[in-house]
Amino acid sequence: MNEHCHQTVTTPGQAINALESGKFCNLGKVLPIGSLEARKLSTNAVVFYWRLTIDGKTNRVSIGHYNSSAPPKSVKPTTNGFSIAAAKAAASE
C-alpha cells in the first residue's frame, strides 16, 4: 500500500475503508502492467483507477465506482459498481 493508505491495513478492503477523502491508495499490481488504485471522493464514494507509467509519464484511467456489496470474487461489475476483483479484471483488460 502507498503512503496515503493506513499503515495497519492487511487487505485491500481494509485499505479502502481506512482511506481519507481525496487520497489515493494502491491496491496491488495488475497484470500485464500497472496497478489498481482507489480514491475516496468528498462524497465518500470510492472510485477505482488503473495506474500505469509509459515513457516516464504516469497515467490514471478511471474504471468505475466501488460497490462494497458486490460479491467479493465476482469479476463482472454490478449495476452499482465494481468489486475489487472486478476492478482488477477490468484494469487487466
Secondary structure, DSSP 4 states (H G I P E B T S, - for coil): --TTS-TT--SHHHHHHHPPBT-EEEEEE-SSS-EEEEEE-TTS-EEEEEEEEETTEEEEEEEEEB-TTS-TT--S-BTTBB-HHHHHHHHH-
